[in-house]
Amino acid sequence: MTSQIENNTVAPNEQYSRLASDTQIMRTAQSLEAHGIHAIIAANGEETRTKLLELLPEGAEVFLGSSDTVKELGLKEIVDNSERFNSVRVRLAKMDSSTQNREMIKMGAVPEYIIGSVQAVTEDGSVVIASNTGSQLAPYAASAAHVIWVVGSQKIVRTLEEGFERVYQYALPLEDARLMKEYGMRSSVNKMLIIHKEVIPGRTTIILVKEKLGF
């Protein structure tokens, strides 16, 4: 695996921004299904939102991730700024981290539904999630009842090695630039989760979108 980049000022490798072909998307979807991960293909953001809402029961407890993909789709308005769902993030915002930190961590780790994205999906059905803090990894791996990932097709790669390269050569420089602009701090890949198969039927769904979303 490519070693971690200490200085993230390198330009992102734009080969990892190219959208996958329809053939690659279909091959990836079939591989994910074979690995116990339900795959849905959407043409664009509008169709993605429609399909996502079909997966969420009215009143469900939902923890919305903070990924750029989630932001670009406007899911905050649907989940956090409406009364259709029981938003974990809204409940967390009302708590005091200085006195309720453990309760807040537990709440974020075991939602009924968690919605987010990933950094890479291989054509043979493995998923790569890189993280600075690791806060989303526990619910993704096991503790959330249901996981929904929304993934732009530019994140599809041929192999796991290319997935790692995509993390360090493309996603990390862009995330580092975003954090510097918004918070004046650097990013790094401190923790990583690789999922090869989902063992609980119906637990994990991935929506592959035929347009560029997030990074």
N, CA, C and O of each residue as an XYZ file, in Angstrom:
860
protein
N       0.841     -1.195      0.000
C       0.000      0.000      0.000
C       0.873      1.239      0.000
O       1.914      1.263      0.655
N       0.472      2.244     -0.709
C       1.211      3.493     -0.771
C       1.364      4.088      0.618
O       0.404      4.108      1.388
N       2.557      4.576      0.952
C       2.782      5.159      2.275
C       2.022      6.465      2.412
O       1.710      7.126      1.420
N       1.725      6.832      3.661
C       0.951      8.057      3.900
C       1.727      9.295      3.484
O       2.934      9.394      3.705
N       1.026     10.219      2.890
C       1.635     11.482      2.497
C       1.697     12.399      3.708
O       0.659     12.736      4.277
N       2.887     12.806      4.109
C       3.026     13.703      5.250
C       2.724     15.140      4.858
O       2.122     15.887      5.629
N       3.144     15.526      3.656
C       2.872     16.867      3.162
C       1.807     16.751      2.083
O       2.072     16.257      0.986
N       0.607     17.206      2.399
C      -0.531     16.983      1.508
C      -0.708     18.076      0.461
O      -1.784     18.211     -0.121
N       0.338     18.851      0.219
C       0.221     19.957     -0.720
C       0.369     19.496     -2.174
O       0.294     20.317     -3.088
N       0.577     18.195     -2.398
C       0.696     17.695     -3.769
C      -0.630     17.866     -4.489
O      -1.695     17.827     -3.873
N      -0.552     18.056     -5.805
C      -1.767     18.187     -6.596
C      -2.457     16.837     -6.683
O      -1.784     15.817     -6.829
N      -3.790     16.801     -6.596
C      -4.498     15.527     -6.684
C      -4.316     14.880     -8.052
O      -4.286     15.568     -9.073
N      -4.195     13.566     -8.066
C      -4.046     12.810     -9.299
C      -5.404     12.726     -9.993
O      -6.285     11.982     -9.563
N      -5.562     13.493    -11.068
C      -6.864     13.642    -11.697
C      -7.362     12.389    -12.416
O      -8.515     12.345    -12.843
N      -6.512     11.373    -12.557
C      -7.012     10.141    -13.175
C      -8.111      9.520    -12.304
O      -8.944      8.759    -12.796
N      -8.105      9.855    -10.992
C      -9.103      9.301    -10.088
C     -10.362     10.168     -9.989
O     -11.202      9.968     -9.111
N     -10.473     11.119    -10.894
C     -11.694     11.926    -10.953
C     -12.578     11.543    -12.140
O     -13.660     12.101    -12.321
N     -12.108     10.586    -12.948
C     -12.839     10.201    -14.152
C     -14.007      9.282    -13.817
O     -13.870      8.353    -13.020
N     -15.147      9.545    -14.427
C     -16.317      8.710    -14.208
C     -16.116      7.326    -14.817
O     -15.516      7.181    -15.882
N     -16.625      6.322    -14.130
C     -16.559      4.955    -14.644
C     -17.537      4.788    -15.801
O     -18.522      5.519    -15.904
N     -17.260      3.837    -16.653
C     -18.166      3.530    -17.764
C     -19.370      2.745    -17.245
O     -19.350      2.218    -16.133
N     -20.410      2.678    -18.059
C     -21.584      1.891    -17.685
C     -21.214      0.434    -17.436
O     -21.760     -0.205    -16.537
N     -20.291     -0.086    -18.228
C     -19.851     -1.474    -18.057
C     -19.165     -1.661    -16.715
O     -19.417     -2.648    -16.023
N     -18.300     -0.727    -16.338
C     -17.616     -0.804    -15.047
C     -18.607     -0.693    -13.889
O     -18.489     -1.404    -12.891
N     -19.574      0.195    -14.031
C     -20.573      0.376    -12.974
C     -21.382     -0.905    -12.790
O     -21.610     -1.339    -11.661
N     -21.812     -1.503    -13.880
C     -22.594     -2.738    -13.802
C     -21.765     -3.873    -13.210
O     -22.261     -4.637    -12.382
N     -20.509     -3.989    -13.627
C     -19.632     -5.028    -13.100
C     -19.442     -4.849    -11.594
O     -19.473     -5.821    -10.839
N     -19.246     -3.609    -11.163
C     -19.066     -3.316     -9.744
C     -20.323     -3.642     -8.955
O     -20.248     -4.228     -7.875
N     -21.475     -3.266     -9.489
C     -22.745     -3.539     -8.814
C     -22.952     -5.039     -8.634
O     -23.382     -5.486     -7.571
N     -22.652     -5.801     -9.655
C     -22.809     -7.252     -9.584
C     -21.864     -7.859     -8.540
O     -22.245     -8.778     -7.814
N     -20.646     -7.346     -8.470
C     -19.680     -7.839     -7.483
C     -20.117     -7.502     -6.069
O     -20.001     -8.332     -5.168
N     -20.616     -6.298     -5.867
C     -21.095     -5.904     -4.541
C     -22.245     -6.805     -4.098
O     -22.280     -7.257     -2.954
N     -23.179     -7.061     -5.003
C     -24.307     -7.939     -4.694
C     -23.817     -9.324     -4.286
O     -24.357     -9.931     -3.361
N     -22.806     -9.816     -4.967
C     -22.243    -11.129     -4.652
C     -21.571    -11.135     -3.284
O     -21.393    -12.192     -2.679
N     -21.199     -9.951     -2.798
C     -20.543     -9.817     -1.496
C     -21.517     -9.380     -0.400
O     -21.096     -8.957      0.677
N     -22.801     -9.480     -0.672
C     -23.787     -9.175      0.358
C     -24.121     -7.714      0.520
O     -24.802     -7.341      1.475
N     -23.652     -6.863     -0.400
C     -23.933     -5.429     -0.344
C     -24.908     -5.093     -1.470
O     -24.576     -5.238     -2.646
N     -26.094     -4.652     -1.113
C     -27.103     -4.335     -2.131
C     -26.663     -3.106     -2.920
O     -26.349     -2.071     -2.331
N     -26.638     -3.212     -4.232
C     -26.183     -2.116     -5.099
C     -27.334     -1.576     -5.928
O     -28.060     -2.327     -6.579
N     -27.488     -0.257     -5.892
C     -28.497      0.452     -6.681
C     -27.760      1.423     -7.593
O     -26.828      2.097     -7.155
N     -28.166      1.499     -8.846
C     -27.542      2.433     -9.791
C     -28.499      3.590    -10.048
O     -29.666      3.383    -10.380
N     -27.984      4.823     -9.886
C     -28.784      6.032    -10.116
C     -28.125      6.883    -11.196
O     -26.899      6.945    -11.286
N     -28.940      7.532    -12.005
C     -28.413      8.325    -13.116
C     -27.826      9.652    -12.658
O     -26.859     10.142    -13.242
N     -28.412     10.237    -11.609
C     -27.997     11.571    -11.184
C     -28.404     11.819     -9.736
O     -28.952     10.935     -9.076
N     -28.132     13.030     -9.247
C     -28.430     13.354     -7.869
C     -29.906     13.308     -7.540
O     -30.292     12.854     -6.463
N     -30.731     13.774     -8.458
C     -32.181     13.776     -8.211
C     -32.711     12.357     -8.036
O     -33.487     12.084     -7.121
N     -32.291     11.468     -8.911
C     -32.719     10.078     -8.801
C     -32.154      9.441     -7.539
O     -32.809      8.605     -6.918
N     -30.954      9.827     -7.161
C     -30.338      9.310     -5.938
C     -31.166      9.670     -4.713
O     -31.415      8.824     -3.854
N     -31.590     10.925     -4.635
C     -32.410     11.348     -3.487
C     -33.718     10.561     -3.426
O     -34.166     10.173     -2.347
N     -34.325     10.330     -4.585
C     -35.574      9.567     -4.631
C     -35.361      8.144     -4.131
O     -36.134      7.645     -3.312
N     -34.316      7.496     -4.623
C     -34.031      6.112     -4.232
C     -33.638      6.033     -2.759
O     -33.974      5.065     -2.076
N     -32.934      7.037     -2.273
C     -32.523      7.054     -0.871
C     -33.739      7.142      0.043
O     -33.823      6.428      1.043
N     -34.669      8.006     -0.295
C     -35.864      8.164      0.532
C     -36.716      6.896      0.535
O     -37.423      6.623      1.505
N     -36.648      6.131     -0.540
C     -37.376      4.860     -0.582
C     -36.798      3.846      0.403
O     -37.483      2.904      0.803
N     -35.547      4.037      0.790
C     -34.882      3.119      1.720
C     -35.129      3.476      3.180
O     -34.898      2.653      4.065
N     -35.602      4.707      3.443
C     -35.743      5.195      4.814
C     -37.204      5.203      5.252
O     -38.008      5.936      4.677
N     -37.564      4.408      6.253
C     -38.940      4.455      6.758
C     -39.224      5.796      7.433
O     -38.338      6.386      8.051
N     -40.441      6.262      7.314
C     -40.845      7.513      7.979
C     -40.578      7.395      9.471
O     -40.956      6.403     10.095
N     -39.922      8.410     10.051
C     -39.642      8.422     11.482
C     -38.409      7.661     11.898
O     -38.119      7.573     13.091
N     -37.663      7.100     10.940
C     -36.471      6.327     11.268
C     -35.404      7.199     11.916
O     -35.307      8.393     11.633
N     -34.610      6.592     12.785
C     -33.454      7.271     13.374
C     -32.336      7.273     12.330
O     -31.904      6.215     11.873
N     -31.874      8.463     11.958
C     -30.893      8.581     10.872
C     -29.726      9.453     11.311
O     -29.918     10.560     11.814
N     -28.515      8.942     11.115
C     -27.294      9.713     11.365
C     -26.686     10.044     10.014
O     -26.228      9.157      9.294
N     -26.685     11.316      9.679
C     -26.194     11.790      8.393
C     -24.713     12.121      8.493
O     -24.315     12.934      9.327
N     -23.897     11.500      7.652
C     -22.466     11.765      7.656
C     -22.143     13.173      7.185
O     -23.001     13.880      6.657
N     -20.894     13.567      7.383
C     -20.473     14.930      7.040
C     -19.668     14.973      5.742
O     -18.919     15.922      5.512
N     -19.816     13.960      4.896
C     -19.047     13.902      3.657
C     -19.511     14.962      2.667
O     -20.634     15.460      2.744
N     -18.618     15.298      1.730
C     -18.966     16.251      0.680
C     -20.090     15.717     -0.207
O     -20.904     16.490     -0.712
N     -20.136     14.406     -0.396
C     -21.205     13.802     -1.201
C     -22.560     14.102     -0.591
O     -23.493     14.489     -1.295
N     -22.670     13.925      0.712
C     -23.918     14.204      1.431
C     -24.310     15.672      1.286
O     -25.481     15.993      1.087
N     -23.321     16.558      1.387
C     -23.583     17.996      1.259
C     -24.063     18.343     -0.153
O     -25.021     19.096     -0.325
N     -23.390     17.789     -1.151
C     -23.728     18.108     -2.540
C     -25.138     17.657     -2.899
O     -25.795     18.278     -3.734
N     -25.605     16.585     -2.275
C     -26.936     16.075     -2.566
C     -28.036     16.808     -1.806
O     -29.219     16.569     -2.049
N     -27.660     17.698     -0.891
C     -28.652     18.437     -0.121
C     -29.422     17.561      0.861
O     -30.583     17.837      1.162
N     -28.783     16.512      1.358
C     -29.481     15.580      2.246
C     -29.750     16.171      3.623
O     -30.633     15.701      4.340
N     -28.999     17.194      3.993
C     -29.226     17.834      5.293
C     -30.641     18.402      5.375
O     -31.302     18.288      6.407
N     -31.099     19.006      4.295
C     -32.450     19.556      4.273
C     -33.495     18.457      4.437
O     -34.523     18.658      5.084
N     -33.226     17.308      3.853
C     -34.177     16.210      3.893
C     -34.197     15.522      5.253
O     -35.263     15.185      5.768
N     -33.018     15.315      5.832
C     -32.913     14.525      7.066
C     -32.895     15.393      8.317
O     -33.695     15.188      9.231
N     -31.980     16.365      8.360
C     -31.778     17.131      9.595
C     -32.729     18.311      9.738
O     -33.072     18.694     10.856
N     -33.154     18.885      8.638
C     -33.972     20.101      8.700
C     -35.442     19.854      8.409
O     -36.159     20.755      7.974
N     -35.884     18.637      8.650
C     -37.298     18.329      8.487
C     -37.737     17.459      9.661
O     -36.914     17.040     10.475
N     -39.011     17.197      9.738
C     -39.531     16.367     10.820
C     -39.868     14.962     10.346
O     -40.550     14.211     11.044
N     -39.389     14.610      9.162
C     -39.698     13.294      8.610
C     -38.945     12.179      9.321
O     -39.405     11.039      9.379
N     -37.744     12.536      9.877
C     -36.904     11.516     10.483
C     -36.419     11.959     11.863
O     -36.468     13.139     12.208
N     -35.954     10.992     12.635
C     -35.354     11.246     13.939
C     -33.855     11.439     13.716
O     -33.104     10.465     13.663
N     -33.420     12.686     13.586
C     -32.040     12.993     13.233
C     -31.106     12.887     14.440
O     -31.281     13.589     15.436
N     -30.119     12.005     14.337
C     -29.118     11.880     15.397
C     -28.294     13.156     15.501
O     -27.969     13.601     16.602
N     -27.957     13.742     14.360
C     -27.116     14.949     14.383
C     -27.835     16.114     15.072
O     -27.198     16.896     15.778
N     -29.135     16.240     14.880
C     -29.903     17.288     15.554
C     -29.899     17.060     17.063
O     -29.757     18.007     17.837
N     -30.055     15.808     17.481
C     -30.028     15.500     18.905
C     -28.652     15.762     19.507
O     -28.545     16.262     20.627
N     -27.603     15.425     18.766
C     -26.241     15.667     19.257
C     -25.971     17.155     19.446
O     -25.274     17.550     20.381
N     -26.523     17.981     18.555
C     -26.297     19.432     18.626
C     -26.884     20.041     19.886
O     -26.487     21.134     20.289
N     -27.818     19.352     20.510
C     -28.450     19.863     21.733
C     -27.750     19.392     23.000
O     -28.151     19.761     24.104
N     -26.707     18.579     22.851
C     -26.006     18.015     24.005
C     -24.732     18.787     24.312
O     -24.223     19.512     23.458
N     -24.224     18.638     25.506
C     -23.022     19.335     25.975
C     -21.844     18.367     25.949
O     -21.785     17.431     26.747
N     -20.908     18.593     25.032
C     -19.787     17.666     24.884
C     -18.882     17.621     26.112
O     -18.181     16.632     26.327
N     -18.890     18.678     26.917
C     -18.028     18.692     28.106
C     -18.539     17.782     29.213
O     -17.764     17.329     30.056
N     -19.840     17.512     29.213
C     -20.418     16.663     30.262
C     -21.081     15.401     29.723
O     -21.355     14.472     30.482
N     -21.343     15.361     28.408
C     -22.068     14.224     27.830
C     -21.298     13.559     26.686
O     -21.896     12.948     25.800
N     -19.991     13.681     26.712
C     -19.179     13.197     25.600
C     -19.361     11.705     25.335
O     -19.500     11.294     24.183
N     -19.362     10.886     26.398
C     -19.510      9.445     26.214
C     -20.874      9.101     25.626
O     -20.981      8.246     24.747
N     -21.902      9.761     26.109
C     -23.240      9.525     25.577
C     -23.322      9.912     24.103
O     -23.980      9.238     23.312
N     -22.643     11.010     23.741
C     -22.645     11.470     22.352
C     -21.925     10.475     21.439
O     -22.378     10.201     20.328
N     -20.806      9.941     21.915
C     -20.066      8.954     21.133
C     -20.909      7.703     20.899
O     -20.963      7.169     19.792
N     -21.565      7.248     21.969
C     -22.410      6.057     21.853
C     -23.566      6.292     20.887
O     -23.897      5.411     20.093
N     -24.174      7.450     20.944
C     -25.304      7.754     20.082
C     -24.888      7.736     18.612
O     -25.618      7.230     17.760
N     -23.718      8.289     18.325
C     -23.237      8.315     16.950
C     -22.781      6.956     16.441
O     -22.727      6.725     15.233
N     -22.455      6.058     17.364
C     -21.914      4.753     16.969
C     -22.984      3.725     16.645
O     -22.720      2.771     15.913
N     -24.200      3.905     17.185
C     -25.213      2.849     17.039
C     -26.540      3.357     16.478
O     -27.593      3.022     17.021
N     -26.525      4.149     15.417
C     -27.795      4.626     14.854
C     -28.541      3.499     14.146
O     -27.958      2.471     13.798
N     -29.825      3.708     13.943
C     -30.597      2.746     13.157
C     -30.123      2.784     11.698
O     -29.882      1.742     11.090
N     -29.993      3.991     11.148
C     -29.477      4.176      9.789
C     -28.329      5.177      9.827
O     -28.411      6.196     10.514
N     -27.258      4.887      9.088
C     -26.200      5.867      8.878
C     -26.028      6.045      7.376
O     -25.989      5.072      6.622
N     -25.925      7.301      6.953
C     -25.780      7.630      5.536
C     -24.468      8.371      5.338
O     -24.190      9.340      6.045
N     -23.666      7.929      4.391
C     -22.395      8.599      4.132
C     -21.843      8.190      2.781
O     -22.591      7.834      1.870
N     -20.521      8.247      2.663
C     -19.874      7.867      1.414
C     -18.569      7.145      1.735
O     -18.241      6.920      2.900
N     -17.832      6.787      0.686
C     -16.564      6.075      0.827
C     -15.560      6.712     -0.119
O     -15.910      7.581     -0.918
N     -14.308      6.275     -0.026
C     -13.280      6.843     -0.898
C     -13.026      6.025     -2.156
O     -12.554      6.557     -3.160
N     -13.337      4.730     -2.105
C     -13.108      3.893     -3.290
C     -13.941      2.620     -3.212
O     -14.199      2.090     -2.131
N     -14.355      2.143     -4.385
C     -15.045      0.855     -4.516
C     -14.371      0.101     -5.657
O     -14.232      0.639     -6.755
N     -13.956     -1.127     -5.411
C     -13.283     -1.888     -6.457
C     -14.293     -2.619     -7.336
O     -15.405     -2.925     -6.905
N     -13.894     -2.889     -8.555
C     -14.781     -3.588     -9.484
C     -15.098     -5.007     -9.030
O     -16.088     -5.592     -9.469
N     -14.254     -5.572     -8.143
C     -14.555     -6.911     -7.644
C     -15.260     -6.885     -6.283
O     -15.367     -7.912     -5.614
N     -15.744     -5.690     -5.876
C     -16.670     -5.636     -4.753
C     -16.132     -5.334     -3.373
O     -16.781     -5.682     -2.387
N     -14.977     -4.703     -3.255
C     -14.466     -4.268     -1.950
C     -14.643     -2.755     -1.809
O     -14.666     -2.025     -2.799
N     -14.769     -2.301     -0.564
C     -15.025     -0.892     -0.280
C     -13.921     -0.360      0.627
O     -13.528     -1.020      1.589
N     -13.419      0.845      0.315
C     -12.346      1.467      1.087
C     -12.855      2.753      1.724
O     -13.345      3.644      1.030
N     -12.739      2.848      3.055
C     -13.132      4.057      3.774
C     -11.927      4.559      4.569
O     -11.420      3.854      5.441
N     -11.472      5.766      4.273
C     -10.364      6.384      4.998
C     -10.912      7.462      5.927
O     -11.912      8.110      5.617
N     -10.246      7.652      7.077
C     -10.768      8.596      8.058
C      -9.646      9.265      8.836
O      -8.581      8.686      9.052
N      -9.911     10.492      9.250
C      -8.998     11.219     10.134
C      -9.210     10.779     11.580
O      -8.255     10.409     12.264
N     -10.456     10.819     12.046
C     -10.765     10.497     13.444
C     -11.253      9.065     13.649
O     -11.095      8.504     14.733
N     -11.849      8.469     12.606
C     -12.393      7.119     12.724
C     -13.804      7.061     13.264
O     -14.319      5.973     13.522
N     -14.446      8.213     13.443
C     -15.760      8.233     14.091
C     -16.832      7.478     13.309
O     -17.776      6.955     13.901
N     -16.696      7.418     11.989
C     -17.718      6.747     11.184
C     -17.435      5.262     10.970
O     -18.283      4.543     10.442
N     -16.269      4.800     11.368
C     -15.871      3.442     11.023
C     -16.616      2.370     11.806
O     -16.968      1.333     11.243
N     -16.863      2.599     13.092
C     -17.578      1.595     13.889
C     -18.991      1.349     13.380
O     -19.362      0.193     13.178
N     -19.801      2.395     13.164
C     -21.140      2.136     12.625
C     -21.108      1.520     11.235
O     -21.947      0.676     10.921
N     -20.153      1.925     10.388
C     -20.041      1.327      9.068
C     -19.724     -0.170      9.168
O     -20.322     -0.988      8.469
N     -18.794     -0.507     10.030
C     -18.318     -1.888     10.119
C     -19.337     -2.821     10.749
O     -19.537     -3.938     10.272
N     -19.996     -2.361     11.837
C     -20.832     -3.318     12.558
C     -21.954     -2.737     13.395
O     -22.994     -3.381     13.533
N     -21.792     -1.545     13.964
C     -22.703     -1.144     15.040
C     -23.982     -0.447     14.586
O     -24.949     -0.411     15.347
N     -24.023      0.107     13.376
C     -25.287      0.658     12.863
C     -26.169     -0.487     12.375
O     -25.669     -1.489     11.863
N     -27.470     -0.334     12.534
C     -28.381     -1.378     12.054
C     -28.407     -1.431     10.529
O     -28.483     -2.509      9.939
N     -28.344     -0.247      9.888
C     -28.373     -0.162      8.428
C     -27.352      0.870      7.961
O     -27.210      1.928      8.574
N     -26.649      0.565      6.887
C     -25.655      1.465      6.303
C     -26.051      1.768      4.869
O     -26.346      0.862      4.090
N     -26.056      3.065      4.524
C     -26.315      3.475      3.137
C     -25.164      4.366      2.693
O     -24.916      5.413      3.291
N     -24.462      3.950      1.642
C     -23.398      4.767      1.068
C     -23.844      5.305     -0.283
O     -24.391      4.566     -1.102
N     -23.612      6.581     -0.513
C     -23.868      7.196     -1.812
C     -22.513      7.487     -2.447
O     -21.692      8.194     -1.862
N     -22.278      6.950     -3.632
C     -20.929      6.967     -4.209
C     -20.966      7.401     -5.675
O     -21.580      6.739     -6.511
N     -20.306      8.512     -5.974
C     -20.135      8.920     -7.361
C     -19.286      7.899     -8.090
O     -18.368      7.333     -7.496
N     -19.565      7.645     -9.371
C     -18.882      6.553    -10.071
C     -17.405      6.842    -10.356
O     -16.684      5.956    -10.815
N     -16.945      8.074    -10.088
C     -15.512      8.337    -10.232
C     -14.706      7.619     -9.151
O     -13.480      7.555     -9.232
N     -15.380      7.083     -8.150
C     -14.698      6.382     -7.056
C     -14.507      4.895     -7.338
O     -13.919      4.183     -6.523
N     -14.994      4.422     -8.475
C     -14.798      3.027     -8.845
C     -13.388      2.835     -9.398
O     -12.948      3.564    -10.287
N     -12.690      1.839     -8.854
C     -11.326      1.520     -9.292
C     -11.249      0.027     -9.615
O     -12.134     -0.743     -9.243
N     -10.202     -0.363    -10.299
C     -10.081     -1.771    -10.695
C      -9.692     -2.668     -9.525
O     -10.277     -3.736     -9.343
N      -8.711     -2.244     -8.731
C      -8.143     -3.109     -7.703
C      -8.074     -2.400     -6.356
O      -8.246     -1.183     -6.273
N      -7.822     -3.170     -5.306
C      -7.664     -2.597     -3.977
C      -6.443     -1.680     -3.912
O      -6.480     -0.641     -3.253
N      -5.377     -2.059     -4.586
C      -4.185     -1.210     -4.615
C      -4.515      0.154     -5.234
O      -4.051      1.183     -4.743
N      -5.303      0.167     -6.296
C      -5.720      1.440     -6.887
C      -6.623      2.208     -5.917
O      -6.619      3.439     -5.895
N      -7.387      1.474     -5.125
C      -8.216      2.124     -4.112
C      -7.364      2.871     -3.104
O      -7.674      4.007     -2.743
N      -6.282      2.233     -2.645
C      -5.379      2.898     -1.706
C      -4.732      4.117     -2.359
O      -4.617      5.177     -1.743
N      -4.310      3.953     -3.615
C      -3.696      5.076     -4.321
C      -4.686      6.229     -4.452
O      -4.314      7.394     -4.311
N      -5.947      5.900     -4.722
C      -6.962      6.950     -4.849
C      -7.112      7.724     -3.540
O      -7.264      8.945     -3.553
N      -7.069      7.018     -2.419
C      -7.161      7.675     -1.115
C      -6.044      8.696     -0.947
O      -6.295      9.862     -0.641
N      -4.804      8.245     -1.150
C      -3.656      9.101     -0.850
C      -3.336     10.117     -1.950
O      -2.882     11.223     -1.655
N      -3.565      9.754     -3.200
C      -3.177     10.631     -4.300
C      -4.288     11.585     -4.741
O      -4.023     12.560     -5.444
N      -5.530     11.311     -4.333
C      -6.634     12.164     -4.774
C      -7.492     12.677     -3.619
O      -7.607     13.887     -3.426
N      -8.090     11.775     -2.857
C      -9.001     12.202     -1.791
C      -8.287     12.979     -0.685
O      -8.791     14.002     -0.222
N      -7.136     12.505     -0.267
C      -6.432     13.176      0.828
C      -6.011     14.608      0.498
O      -6.270     15.502      1.304
N      -5.375     14.871     -0.648
C      -5.031     16.270     -0.955
C      -6.247     17.196     -0.999
O      -6.171     18.341     -0.554
N      -7.372     16.703     -1.535
C      -8.572     17.542     -1.612
C      -9.183     17.770     -0.230
O      -9.619     18.878      0.082
N      -9.214     16.729      0.594
C      -9.743     16.888      1.949
C      -8.845     17.793      2.778
O      -9.333     18.588      3.581
N      -7.539     17.676      2.587
C      -6.595     18.536      3.295
C      -6.823     20.004      2.927
O      -6.833     20.873      3.798
N      -7.006     20.273      1.639
C      -7.258     21.644      1.184
C      -8.571     22.173      1.757
O      -8.663     23.337      2.144
N      -9.595     21.302      1.808
C     -10.892     21.714      2.358
C     -10.781     22.081      3.838
O     -11.308     23.105      4.270
N     -10.095     21.242      4.606
C      -9.952     21.512      6.038
C      -9.133     22.774      6.298
O      -9.441     23.540      7.211
N      -8.088     22.989      5.492
C      -7.281     24.195      5.660
C      -8.103     25.443      5.384
O      -7.984     26.443      6.091
N      -8.938     25.381      4.352
C      -9.762     26.534      3.990
C     -10.832     26.813      5.038
O     -11.060     27.967      5.401
N     -11.490     25.761      5.527
C     -12.630     25.934      6.428
C     -12.241     26.049      7.894
O     -12.879     26.775      8.656
N     -11.161     25.311      8.300
C     -10.840     25.259      9.727
C      -9.389     25.601     10.055
O      -9.022     25.669     11.229
N      -8.560     25.818      9.034
C      -7.163     26.130      9.285
C      -6.375     24.970      9.853
O      -5.423     25.186     10.604
N      -6.747     23.732      9.513
C      -6.052     22.551     10.033
C      -5.801     21.553      8.918
O      -6.462     21.585      7.880
N      -4.832     20.659      9.142
C      -4.471     19.670      8.140
C      -5.267     18.380      8.337
O      -5.807     18.119      9.412
N      -5.324     17.596      7.287
C      -5.967     16.285      7.360
C      -4.927     15.196      7.175
O      -3.837     15.445      6.659
N      -5.267     13.999      7.594
C      -4.393     12.848      7.386
C      -5.223     11.574      7.450
O      -6.317     11.558      8.016
N      -4.697     10.521      6.871
C      -5.368      9.227      6.926
C      -4.833      8.490      8.151
O      -3.776      7.860      8.098
N      -5.567      8.577      9.238
C      -5.130      7.962     10.486
C      -5.722      6.579     10.701
O      -5.137      5.746     11.393
N      -6.893      6.338     10.101
C      -7.554      5.044     10.256
C      -8.222      4.687      8.926
O      -8.674      5.559      8.183
N      -8.270      3.390      8.648
C      -8.848      2.951      7.384
C      -9.624      1.654      7.595
O      -9.199      0.771      8.340
N     -10.758      1.560      6.929
C     -11.603      0.373      6.994
C     -11.758     -0.200      5.593
O     -12.091      0.519      4.651
N     -11.513     -1.508      5.460
C     -11.704     -2.201      4.196
C     -12.819     -3.223      4.405
O     -12.723     -4.080      5.283
N     -13.862     -3.132      3.609
C     -14.969     -4.080      3.712
C     -15.006     -4.931      2.451
O     -15.180     -4.414      1.347
N     -14.840     -6.237      2.622
C     -14.860     -7.158      1.495
C     -16.227     -7.818      1.324
O     -16.601     -8.225      0.224
N     -16.972     -7.918      2.442
C     -18.247     -8.621      2.373
C     -19.126     -8.204      3.545
O     -18.624     -7.961      4.642
N     -20.439     -8.118      3.319
C     -21.401     -7.878      4.401
C     -22.039     -9.210      4.770
O     -22.587     -9.902      3.912
N     -21.965     -9.567      6.051
C     -22.444    -10.885      6.484
C     -23.899    -10.869      6.948
O     -24.510    -11.926      7.101
N     -24.461     -9.673      7.175
C     -25.851     -9.563      7.617
C     -26.720     -9.180      6.426
O     -26.594     -8.071      5.908
N     -27.596    -10.072      5.983
C     -28.432     -9.785      4.813
C     -29.253     -8.502      4.987
O     -29.890     -8.297      6.020
N     -29.228     -7.646      3.962
C     -30.034     -6.435      3.962
C     -29.494     -5.287      4.784
O     -30.142     -4.245      4.879
N     -28.327     -5.447      5.382
C     -27.807     -4.382      6.255
C     -27.207     -3.215      5.473
O     -27.430     -2.059      5.831
N     -26.458     -3.493      4.422
C     -25.688     -2.456      3.739
C     -26.136     -2.270      2.291
O     -26.298     -3.233      1.542
N     -26.331     -1.013      1.923
C     -26.718     -0.651      0.560
C     -25.767      0.416      0.034
O     -25.367      1.315      0.774
N     -25.412      0.318     -1.218
C     -24.583      1.344     -1.854
C     -25.299      1.832     -3.111
O     -25.726      1.030     -3.942
N     -25.426      3.149     -3.243
C     -26.023      3.742     -4.433
C     -24.886      4.284     -5.302
O     -24.197      5.228     -4.916
N     -24.699      3.683     -6.465
C     -23.670      4.119     -7.411
C     -24.293      5.133     -8.370
O     -25.245      4.827     -9.088
N     -23.744      6.332     -8.366
C     -24.326      7.429     -9.134
C     -23.478      7.718    -10.374
O     -22.253      7.805    -10.288
N     -24.130      7.864    -11.513
C     -23.425      8.070    -12.768
C     -23.026      9.525    -12.978
O     -23.116     10.049    -14.088
N     -22.596     10.159    -11.927
C     -22.046     11.509    -12.041
C     -21.066     11.730    -10.900
O     -21.026     10.967     -9.935
N     -20.286     12.776    -11.029
C     -19.235     13.031    -10.041
C     -19.834     13.668     -8.792
O     -20.445     14.735     -8.852
N     -19.648     12.994     -7.662
C     -20.117     13.508     -6.365
C     -18.998     13.354     -5.360
O     -18.372     12.297     -5.286
N     -18.736     14.404     -4.578
C     -17.699     14.341     -3.565
C     -16.340     14.077     -4.161
O     -16.114     14.299     -5.350
N     -15.415     13.591     -3.309
C     -14.083     13.219     -3.810
C     -13.520     12.034     -3.047
O     -12.410     11.586     -3.333
